[in-house]
Amino acid sequence: MDDDLTVDSAFAAAPATLAPDIEERYEYEPAPAVPKVWHGRPAPLYWRVLRLRHIRPNGWLRALFFEGSVALSVVLVLAGLASVWTIVVLPIVVAVIVKANDVLVGNLRRSFRPPD
């Protein structure tokens, strides 16, 4: 019984780095920069505020994310289904979800890059 490995000791014994053949093929690339100019014009404020690096919501999506969430929260407050704080909190929650989606897309692009 004393020679059995527990789950904790099995994870502690695992190597902290990749195998040498995998590490040679894997290239670390930096994340793309947040654009300041897009097609000759300043990048949209929504992209710059959220520092979106991998996704580029177009005009109607940006309107839906921000103005749509504000409009929805105002309707919920006027209907008596939510408190006044919903007007502030709901657009922030939508922005956090969009940023989380951007981070997830960046991680997936790096992890599923085709081999050379």
Secondary structure per residue as TSV (DSSP state, phi and psi in degrees):
chain	resnum	aa	ss	phi	psi
A	1	M	-	360.0	-31.2
A	2	D	T	-74.9	-12.8
A	3	D	T	-93.9	-0.6
A	4	D	-	-72.5	142.0
A	5	L	-	-90.7	136.1
A	6	T	-	-88.2	169.0
A	7	V	H	-63.3	-41.7
A	8	D	H	-64.0	-43.0
A	9	S	H	-71.9	-28.2
A	10	A	H	-68.0	-39.8
A	11	F	H	-72.8	-32.6
A	12	A	H	-69.0	-28.7
A	13	A	T	-84.4	-8.9
A	14	A	S	-70.0	144.0
A	15	P	-	-68.3	147.5
A	16	A	S	-87.6	-12.9
A	17	T	S	-116.5	168.8
A	18	L	-	-75.3	162.7
A	19	A	-	-62.5	150.0
A	20	P	H	-58.0	-39.0
A	21	D	H	-69.7	-32.3
A	22	I	H	-74.1	-40.1
A	23	E	H	-66.0	-30.7
A	24	E	H	-68.7	-35.4
A	25	R	H	-81.8	-21.2
A	26	Y	-	-86.3	123.5
A	27	E	-	-110.5	129.8
A	28	Y	-	-85.1	124.3
A	29	E	-	-120.1	140.5
A	30	P	-	-71.6	156.1
A	31	A	-	-69.3	148.2
A	32	P	-	-64.8	152.5
A	33	A	-	-75.9	156.5
A	34	V	-	-72.9	125.0
A	35	P	-	-71.0	136.7
A	36	K	S	-95.2	-27.5
A	37	V	E	-128.3	136.7
A	38	W	E	-134.1	113.3
A	39	H	T	56.9	44.3
A	40	G	T	81.5	-3.1
A	41	R	E	-121.1	159.9
A	42	P	E	-59.8	141.3
A	43	A	-	-63.4	150.3
A	44	P	-	-59.5	146.8
A	45	L	H	-60.6	-36.0
A	46	Y	H	-59.8	-42.0
A	47	W	H	-64.7	-43.3
A	48	R	H	-72.7	-38.2
A	49	V	H	-66.6	-43.9
A	50	L	H	-83.9	-5.6
A	51	R	T	54.1	50.2
A	52	L	-	-73.7	125.0
A	53	R	S	-108.3	-26.8
A	54	H	S	-117.2	-27.0
A	55	I	-	-112.6	150.4
A	56	R	-	-131.6	84.0
A	57	P	-	-64.6	134.7
A	58	N	-	-79.9	-173.8
A	59	G	H	-59.9	-46.8
A	60	W	H	-71.5	-29.9
A	61	L	H	-69.8	-40.0
A	62	R	H	-62.4	-40.9
A	63	A	H	-64.3	-41.8
A	64	L	H	-64.9	-42.2
A	65	F	H	-65.1	-47.0
A	66	F	H	-91.0	-65.2
A	67	E	H	-64.8	-34.5
A	68	G	H	-64.9	-41.0
A	69	S	H	-69.9	-34.5
A	70	V	H	-66.5	-45.4
A	71	A	H	-62.5	-43.1
A	72	L	H	-61.7	-43.1
A	73	S	H	-67.0	-36.5
A	74	V	H	-65.7	-41.5
A	75	V	H	-63.2	-42.2
A	76	L	H	-63.2	-38.7
A	77	V	H	-69.3	-44.5
A	78	L	H	-66.7	-28.0
A	79	A	T	-80.4	-8.6
A	80	G	T	80.8	16.4
A	81	L	S	-93.2	-9.0
A	82	A	S	-148.6	164.1
A	83	S	-	-83.2	172.3
A	84	V	T	-65.0	-27.1
A	85	W	T	-64.0	-17.6
A	86	T	H	-62.2	-32.2
A	87	I	H	-61.8	-32.3
A	88	V	H	-89.1	-41.8
A	89	V	H	-75.0	-40.6
A	90	L	H	-62.0	-46.4
A	91	P	H	-62.3	-33.3
A	92	I	H	-68.4	-40.5
A	93	V	H	-64.1	-41.4
A	94	V	H	-63.5	-41.9
A	95	A	H	-63.7	-39.6
A	96	V	H	-64.5	-39.4
A	97	I	H	-66.7	-40.8
A	98	V	H	-63.8	-42.1
A	99	K	H	-66.1	-39.4
A	100	A	H	-63.7	-37.5
A	101	N	H	-64.4	-39.6
A	102	D	H	-62.7	-44.3
A	103	V	H	-64.8	-42.1
A	104	L	H	-63.1	-43.2
A	105	V	H	-62.2	-41.8
A	106	G	H	-62.0	-42.7
A	107	N	H	-66.9	-38.8
A	108	L	H	-69.1	-37.9
A	109	R	H	-63.6	-39.6
A	110	R	H	-72.6	-35.2
A	111	S	H	-81.1	-25.1
A	112	F	T	-107.0	27.5
A	113	R	-	-70.0	134.5
A	114	P	-	-66.1	149.1
A	115	P	-	-69.0	156.5
A	116	D	-	-70.4	360.0
